[in-house]
Amino acid sequence: MSNKWEKERLVMAPGDSGGSVLSWTISDVRAWLTELGMARYAKVICDQHRVDGPALLMIQVTQTSWI
């Protein structure tokens, strides 16, 4: 069974029935990372770098060396 993130393709915020990634808070990003099995990155991404939805959309693969 696929998880909801695969189906939604980052369009829906965690716990939200219609919000886009642009409305995600830092807590929403943390929940998304956890849902994807990437909770180990939450401390750096959410706590240290304070990445919210809009910032998440701006991250490029070449900018991920800080993870």
C-alpha positions in Angstrom: 0.0 0.0 0.0 1.4 3.4 -0.9 1.6 6.1 1.6 -0.4 9.4 1.2 2.7 11.3 0.3 3.3 9.3 -2.8 -0.3 9.9 -3.9 -0.4 13.6 -3.0 3.1 14.5 -4.5 3.7 17.2 -1.9 0.4 18.9 -2.7 -1.3 18.4 0.6 -0.1 19.5 4.0 0.0 16.9 6.8 -3.3 16.8 8.5 -4.8 19.3 6.0 -7.4 18.4 3.5 -6.5 21.1 1.0 -3.4 23.1 1.9 -0.5 23.3 -0.4 3.2 22.9 0.5 3.4 26.7 0.4 1.3 26.8 3.6 3.4 24.2 5.4 4.9 25.1 8.8 8.1 23.8 10.1 6.0 21.2 12.0 4.4 20.1 8.8 7.8 19.6 7.2 8.8 17.5 10.2 5.7 15.4 9.9 6.3 14.9 6.2 9.9 13.8 6.8 8.7 11.4 9.5 6.0 9.9 7.2 8.7 9.3 4.5 10.9 7.5 7.0 13.4 10.4 7.1 12.9 11.6 10.6 16.6 11.5 11.2 16.9 14.6 9.0 14.3 16.6 10.9 16.7 17.9 13.5 19.0 19.5 10.9 16.2 20.6 8.4 13.6 21.7 10.9 15.4 22.7 14.1 18.7 24.0 12.8 17.7 25.4 9.4 14.0 26.2 10.2 12.8 24.9 6.8 9.1 25.5 6.2 7.1 24.7 3.1 8.1 27.6 0.9 11.8 27.0 1.9 11.4 23.3 1.2 10.3 24.0 -2.4 13.4 26.2 -3.0 15.9 23.5 -1.9 17.8 22.1 -4.9 19.7 18.8 -4.9 23.0 20.7 -5.2 22.2 22.6 -2.0 21.7 19.5 0.2 25.3 19.1 1.4 24.2 20.5 4.8 22.0 17.5 5.5 
